[in-house]
Amino acid sequence: MKMKNSFLMAMAVTAVVMALGGCVEKKKKVEFEDLDHKKTGPVKNTTLFGICGEASAMNTLQLIVDNGDTLNLSVYRAKEHHKVHGGYACGDRMAVMPNQNRTEALLVINETTLLGDWLMLNPLDGSSEVGISLREGGIVEGINQSILIYRSWRIFNGKLELQLTREGGGDEEEVSHYDIVKLDADSLIFANNEDRFEYYRQH
């Protein structure tokens, strides 16, 4: 009788262990599915936003981040690869893609330089000018563009994001992302795999 009880006890322990093992295995699977769901969910904007500090130098950008942190970022390699757009000066509003350790700026976009009215010759007839007006707070308006109704702009993971709707297209919103190719006091060029836009500043 004692052996039978011992056998039953051992079987019970084995069943509990197997059940726990099944729970652990199931938990791992759920965590994997959750991570997979996050991949397809909203994408985090890893751009750092802040103000250019007075300690900035030729190869160093002092960024006073919106959360209060102060970072001294090397821009040497970014300049070498033409990834500093619009320069930087004390007090300018900056958007920066940093390296993992936040010691280096991989991409620098001067949002202060980006603001303003930008024009190009109408690609349809070349007899008029069309363009966009970028304002603080994500405000954007089309210039002489009746078909496109711009909703907002922002820098998202180092790219210029424009949201718009089309006249007669209902309320369907389009979102496009562009790499900034060139930005200075007088020129703005941005492009993606489908389009390239070359603007000059309206003074």
C-alpha positions as CSV (number, residue, x, y, z in Angstrom):
1,M,0.0,0.0,0.0
2,K,2.9,2.3,0.8
3,M,4.5,1.6,-2.5
4,K,1.2,2.3,-4.3
5,N,0.9,5.6,-2.5
6,S,4.5,6.5,-3.4
7,F,3.8,5.6,-7.0
8,L,0.7,7.8,-7.1
9,M,2.6,10.6,-5.5
10,A,5.4,10.4,-8.1
11,M,2.8,10.4,-10.9
12,A,1.1,13.4,-9.4
13,V,4.4,15.3,-9.1
14,T,5.3,14.4,-12.7
15,A,1.9,15.6,-13.9
16,V,2.3,19.0,-12.1
17,V,5.8,19.4,-13.6
18,M,4.5,18.7,-17.1
19,A,1.6,21.1,-16.6
20,L,4.0,23.8,-15.4
21,G,6.3,23.1,-18.3
22,G,3.3,23.5,-20.6
23,C,2.4,26.8,-19.0
24,V,6.0,28.1,-19.4
25,E,6.0,27.0,-23.1
26,K,2.7,28.7,-23.7
27,K,3.8,31.9,-22.0
28,K,6.9,32.1,-24.2
29,K,4.7,31.7,-27.3
30,V,2.3,34.5,-26.1
31,E,5.3,36.8,-25.5
32,F,6.6,36.1,-29.0
33,E,3.2,36.8,-30.5
34,D,3.0,40.1,-28.6
35,L,6.4,41.2,-29.9
36,D,5.3,40.3,-33.4
37,H,2.1,42.3,-32.9
38,K,4.2,45.3,-31.8
39,K,6.2,45.1,-35.0
40,T,3.0,45.6,-37.1
41,G,1.6,48.2,-34.7
42,P,2.5,52.0,-34.4
43,V,6.1,52.7,-35.2
44,K,8.1,54.7,-32.6
45,N,9.6,58.0,-33.8
46,T,13.2,57.8,-32.6
47,T,14.1,61.3,-33.7
48,L,15.4,63.6,-31.0
49,F,14.0,67.1,-31.0
50,G,15.6,70.1,-29.3
51,I,17.4,73.4,-29.5
52,C,21.0,73.9,-30.6
53,G,23.1,75.0,-27.6
54,E,25.8,77.6,-27.4
55,A,28.5,75.0,-26.8
56,S,28.1,73.7,-30.4
57,A,31.2,73.8,-32.5
58,M,32.4,72.9,-36.0
59,N,32.2,69.1,-35.4
60,T,30.0,69.0,-32.3
61,L,26.3,69.7,-31.9
62,Q,25.1,70.5,-28.4
63,L,21.5,69.5,-28.4
64,I,19.2,70.6,-25.5
65,V,16.6,67.9,-25.9
66,D,12.9,68.7,-25.3
67,N,12.9,66.4,-22.2
68,G,15.6,68.5,-20.6
69,D,18.7,66.4,-21.4
70,T,21.8,68.1,-22.9
71,L,23.8,66.0,-25.4
72,N,27.1,66.8,-27.0
73,L,26.9,64.9,-30.3
74,S,29.7,64.5,-32.8
75,V,28.6,65.5,-36.3
76,Y,32.0,64.7,-38.0
77,R,30.8,61.6,-39.9
78,A,27.4,63.1,-40.6
79,K,29.1,66.0,-42.4
80,E,31.4,63.6,-44.3
81,H,28.3,61.8,-45.6
82,H,26.3,65.0,-46.3
83,K,23.8,64.2,-43.6
84,V,23.7,67.7,-41.9
85,H,20.9,69.5,-43.6
86,G,20.4,73.3,-43.0
87,G,23.5,73.8,-40.8
88,Y,23.0,74.7,-37.1
89,A,23.3,77.8,-35.0
90,C,22.6,78.6,-31.4
91,G,18.8,78.7,-30.8
92,D,17.8,76.8,-33.9
93,R,15.2,74.1,-33.6
94,M,16.8,70.7,-34.5
95,A,15.7,67.2,-35.4
96,V,18.5,64.6,-34.9
97,M,18.8,60.8,-35.5
98,P,21.4,59.7,-32.9
99,N,23.5,56.6,-32.6
100,Q,22.5,54.0,-30.0
101,N,24.8,55.6,-27.3
102,R,23.7,59.1,-28.1
103,T,27.2,60.3,-28.7
104,E,27.0,60.8,-32.4
105,A,24.5,62.4,-34.7
106,L,23.9,60.2,-37.8
107,L,21.5,62.7,-39.4
108,V,20.8,66.4,-38.6
109,I,17.9,68.4,-39.9
110,N,17.6,72.1,-39.0
111,E,13.8,72.6,-38.6
112,T,14.3,76.4,-38.3
113,T,15.8,76.4,-41.8
114,L,13.1,74.1,-43.1
115,L,10.3,76.5,-42.2
116,G,9.1,79.0,-44.8
117,D,7.6,79.2,-48.3
118,W,9.1,76.9,-50.9
119,L,8.3,77.2,-54.6
120,M,9.0,75.4,-57.9
121,L,7.9,76.0,-61.5
122,N,4.7,74.2,-62.2
123,P,5.7,70.9,-63.8
124,L,2.6,70.9,-66.0
125,D,3.2,74.1,-67.9
126,G,6.2,75.9,-66.4
127,S,4.3,79.2,-66.6
128,S,3.5,79.5,-62.9
129,E,4.8,78.6,-59.5
130,V,3.5,76.0,-57.1
131,G,4.8,75.0,-53.7
132,I,4.4,74.4,-50.0
133,S,4.5,76.5,-46.9
134,L,5.9,74.8,-43.8
135,R,5.1,76.4,-40.5
136,E,5.8,75.7,-36.8
137,G,3.7,73.1,-35.1
138,G,3.3,70.9,-38.1
139,I,1.2,73.4,-40.0
140,V,1.5,73.1,-43.8
141,E,-0.3,74.7,-46.7
142,G,-0.1,74.3,-50.4
143,I,0.8,77.3,-52.6
144,N,-1.3,77.6,-55.8
145,Q,-2.3,73.9,-55.4
146,S,-6.0,73.5,-55.5
147,I,-6.0,69.7,-55.9
148,L,-3.8,68.8,-53.0
149,I,-5.0,69.7,-49.5
150,Y,-2.1,69.4,-47.0
151,R,-2.9,68.4,-43.4
152,S,0.4,68.3,-41.5
153,W,4.1,67.8,-41.6
154,R,6.7,66.4,-39.3
155,I,10.1,64.8,-39.2
156,F,9.6,61.1,-38.5
157,N,12.6,58.8,-38.0
158,G,14.8,61.2,-40.0
159,K,12.3,61.6,-42.9
160,L,10.0,64.4,-43.9
161,E,6.4,63.2,-43.5
162,L,3.6,64.9,-45.3
163,Q,-0.1,64.1,-44.8
164,L,-2.6,65.3,-47.3
165,T,-5.9,64.6,-49.0
166,R,-6.9,65.2,-52.7
167,E,-9.7,67.3,-53.9
168,G,-12.5,65.0,-55.0
169,G,-10.9,62.0,-53.3
170,G,-13.1,62.0,-50.3
171,D,-11.6,62.1,-46.8
172,E,-8.9,59.5,-47.6
173,E,-5.6,60.7,-46.2
174,E,-2.3,60.0,-47.9
175,V,0.9,59.8,-45.9
176,S,4.2,60.1,-47.8
177,H,7.8,60.0,-46.4
178,Y,10.8,61.7,-48.1
179,D,14.5,61.8,-47.6
180,I,15.8,65.3,-47.4
181,V,18.5,65.5,-50.1
182,K,19.4,69.2,-49.7
183,L,18.4,72.0,-47.4
184,D,20.0,75.4,-47.1
185,A,18.9,79.0,-46.9
186,D,17.7,79.0,-50.5
187,S,17.1,75.4,-51.5
188,L,15.0,72.4,-50.4
189,I,15.1,69.0,-52.2
190,F,13.4,65.9,-50.9
191,A,12.7,62.6,-52.6
192,N,11.6,59.0,-52.3
193,N,11.5,56.1,-54.6
194,E,8.6,57.6,-56.6
195,D,9.0,61.4,-56.6
196,R,11.6,64.1,-56.3
197,F,10.8,67.7,-55.5
198,E,13.2,70.6,-55.9
199,Y,12.2,73.9,-54.4
200,Y,13.6,77.4,-54.0
201,R,12.8,79.7,-51.1
202,Q,10.3,82.5,-51.6
203,H,11.9,85.7,-50.2
